[in-house]
Amino acid sequence: MLRIECPCCGLRDHDEFRYGGDASAVRPAHDDPDPEAWYRYVYIRKNPAGLHREFWQHVTGCRQWLVVERDTRNHSILSVGFARK
């Protein structure tokens, strides 16, 4: 089981959170008409072995969106921070 250290609520089980996807994917501009760019953004994802940045939302707690840096080989969490800038 993953244990995520929420900056607002402290250490919590992962079942309090919802996975929000790859935090390193770059979204095309809102008005970008290129369907290939949108296809790559929505459907083409890497499956890395090692460090990976992910969005998680603390749905049963503070409801904040977080960026979690996690090692996919052993599920250890290296850092957690707010997704907002």
N, C-alpha and C positions, 0 to 999 in steps of 0.2 A: 504494500500500500504506500502510495506517495503521501508525504506530509509536507504541506506547503506553509511557509512562514508568511502569513499575510501581514503587511506593514501596519494595518489598522487593528487587526483582531488577534494576532499572534499565530502560533503553530496550530494548524487544523488539518484534518483528514481530507484527502482529495475529493471525497464524495460531496463535500460542501461547495465544490467548484465545478464550473462548466468549461470544458476545453474550447478555445476559440480559434484555433488554427495557428499557422506558421506566422510568427512575428517578424520574420525576415523577408517575407514576400513583399514586393513593391507593387502597389496598386496603380494601375494606369490612371491618367487624369480623368476626371469625371466626364468630360466632354470628348474623350478620345474615341473616334469612330472606328478604330482598327479592331475588327473582330478577332484577329489572331492574338493581339495583345491581351484582350479580355479572356480568350480561351486559355492562354498560358497562365494567366493570373488565377483563374478559377479552378482549372483542372490539372495543370502540370505542377506536381510537387516533388520535392526531393524527399528521400527517406534516409536521412543521415545516420551513420553510426558514430556517435560522439556528441559534441556540444550542439545544442539546438535551442533557439529562442522561440517561445510559444506564448500565445495569449491565453489567459485563464480569467474567468470572472468568478468572484466570490458570491455566488447566488444566494446562499443561505446566511450570509454574514453582512458585510458592509456594502456589497454589490459593486465594488470597485473592479475595474479591469486591470489586470496585472500582466507584466511580461516576466515569464519564468525562464531562466536559463537552466537547462536540464541536460545531463549526459544520458543519451538514449541507450548506452550499453549497460548501465547499472542503475538507472533512474535516480541518481543522486542529483540534488538541486544545488546549484552553485550560487544563484542569486535570484532575488525577487524584487521587482520594483513596479511603480505605478506605470500604466500604459500612457496616461495623459502626459502632455508636455508642458 
